[in-house]
Amino acid sequence: MFILLASIAAFPLGMLLRSRLATYVAFGLAFTYLFTFQTAQLVLEATRGATEAFGDLSDPNWNWLSETIGYLVVTTIIFALGFALATAGHAIRVRRARNLESVD
């Protein structure tokens, strides 16, 4: 879900919104909402006995830190890539606006 949001929404937000700050805030809010929703879903799955999200919770040797840190690292990388795409979209918007002004 994070990859879809970052790849589908970040670049168009950069192209559509005039302010880079507004682009960052809009993407950050969308990502935060999705992060909260997906994390809650994964925790619910884990409490139902699913081991795919965070490992086997019933195992006494289960190390929660290694499982959850990996999840955090991957989502942080995707978050940063989304900001990079939003920045690229905004840069293209600014470049196009300058080109249109120079033509006039």
N, C-alpha and C positions, 0 to 999 in steps of 0.2 A: 504494500500500500504506500509506503514512504517513497519508493522509487517512482511509482506512478504519479504521486503528487509532485515530486520534485521535477520529473521530466515533462509532465503535461501542464502544470500550472505555473511554475516559476518563470520560465522564459516569457510566456504571454503576459504575465503580470508586469514584468519589466518593460514590455513593449507598450502596454496599455496605460499604466499609471505615470503621471508626469514626474512625480517626486520619487527619488530613489528611496528616501526614508519611508514613504507610503508603501512602496513595493516591498521593502524589507518587513515592515509591520504586517502587511497583508499575508505574505508568505509565512512569516513566523507564527501568526495566529492560526492559519490553516494547518501548519505542521504541528503546532501545540495541541490543537483539537484532535487531530488524527493520532498523535502520539498518545494522548490520554486515553482515547477510545481503544486503540489497539493494545495498549498495555493492560487496560482493564479486561479486555477480551482474553488476552494470554493468561492473566492471573486466574480468571474464571475457568479456563480450560485446565490449568494446572491443578486447581482445587477439585476438579472432577476426575483427576487421575491421568490426564494426558501428560506424556513425558517429552513430547516434541519441542515444546516451547522452552522450558527451563530445566529439563532433565527429570530424573526420578526423585520426587520429593519424599517418597517413603524410604529411600535408601539412606541409612544412617551416615554413610560416608559421602553423601552428596555435598559438594562445595558450591554453595549458592553464589559466592563471589565470582568465580570463574565463569559461570553460566550467564549471570546478569551483566557482568562487565563486557562480555562479548556483544551482547545485545545493545548496550549503551554505545560502544565504539562504532558499531555498524550504523546505528541510527544517527550518530553525530557526523559521520562521514557523509551520509546521504543528505543531512541537513546542510552541511557546508557546500556540497555540490549544488544543492538547490539555490543557495545564496549566490553561488558563482553563475548559475544560469540566469538568475534574476538580474544580476549585475550586467551580464552580457546582453540581455534583452533591453535593459535601460540604456546601455552604451549605444546599441544600434538605433534606438529611438532618438537619442540625442544627435547622433551622426546624421540620420535622415532629416531631422528638423534643420540642422545646419545646412545640409545640401539644398533643401527647399528654399531656405532664406537666400542662399547665394544665387539661385536661379532667378529669383525675383529681381 
